[in-house]
């Protein structure tokens, strides 16, 4: 994922989903440590619901077009 999409994903998580910065920071550290995508990691730790994960992926796929 390129830097542009990464920044947009973090902004989306903050503004649209309403995650705290600390949750995103923890998710980023764990996703790097575990070599897992951030959305899947946030979902697997219960920081995102299935609906929020779906919205996030829809947002990301729109941005990739």
C-alpha positions as CSV (number, residue, x, y, z in Angstrom):
1,X,0.0,0.0,0.0
2,X,1.4,3.3,-0.9
3,X,2.0,6.2,1.5
4,X,-1.0,8.2,0.1
5,X,-3.4,5.3,0.9
6,X,-1.8,4.8,4.3
7,X,-2.3,8.4,5.3
8,X,-5.9,8.4,4.0
9,X,-6.6,5.1,5.8
10,X,-5.4,6.6,9.1
11,X,-7.5,9.8,8.6
12,X,-10.5,7.6,7.8
13,X,-10.0,5.5,10.9
14,X,-9.8,8.7,13.0
15,X,-12.6,10.8,11.5
16,X,-15.1,8.3,10.1
17,X,-14.7,5.2,12.3
18,X,-13.8,7.2,15.4
19,X,-10.8,5.2,16.6
20,X,-8.4,6.9,19.1
21,X,-4.9,7.8,18.0
22,X,-3.5,5.4,20.7
23,X,-5.5,2.5,19.2
24,X,-4.2,3.2,15.8
25,X,-0.6,3.6,17.0
26,X,-0.9,0.2,18.8
27,X,-2.4,-1.3,15.7
28,X,0.4,0.0,13.6
29,X,3.1,-1.4,15.9
30,X,1.4,-4.8,16.1
31,X,0.8,-5.0,12.4
32,X,4.5,-4.4,11.7
33,X,5.5,-6.9,14.4
34,X,3.1,-9.6,13.2
35,X,3.5,-8.7,9.5
36,X,-0.3,-8.3,9.2
37,X,-2.4,-5.7,7.5
38,X,-3.6,-2.9,9.8
39,X,-7.3,-3.4,9.0
40,X,-7.2,-7.2,9.7
41,X,-5.2,-6.6,12.9
42,X,-7.6,-4.0,14.2
43,X,-10.6,-6.3,13.5
44,X,-8.9,-9.3,15.1
45,X,-8.2,-7.4,18.3
46,X,-11.8,-6.2,18.4
47,X,-11.0,-2.6,17.6
48,X,-13.2,-2.7,14.4
49,X,-16.5,-4.4,13.9
50,X,-17.3,-6.4,10.8
51,X,-19.3,-3.5,9.5
52,X,-16.5,-1.0,10.1
53,X,-14.0,-3.3,8.4
54,X,-16.3,-3.6,5.4
55,X,-16.6,0.2,5.3
56,X,-12.9,0.7,5.5
57,X,-12.2,-1.8,2.7
58,X,-14.9,-0.1,0.6
59,X,-13.2,3.2,1.2
60,X,-9.7,1.8,0.3
61,X,-10.9,0.2,-2.9
62,X,-12.6,3.5,-4.0
63,X,-9.3,5.3,-3.4
64,X,-7.4,2.8,-5.5
65,X,-9.4,3.4,-8.6
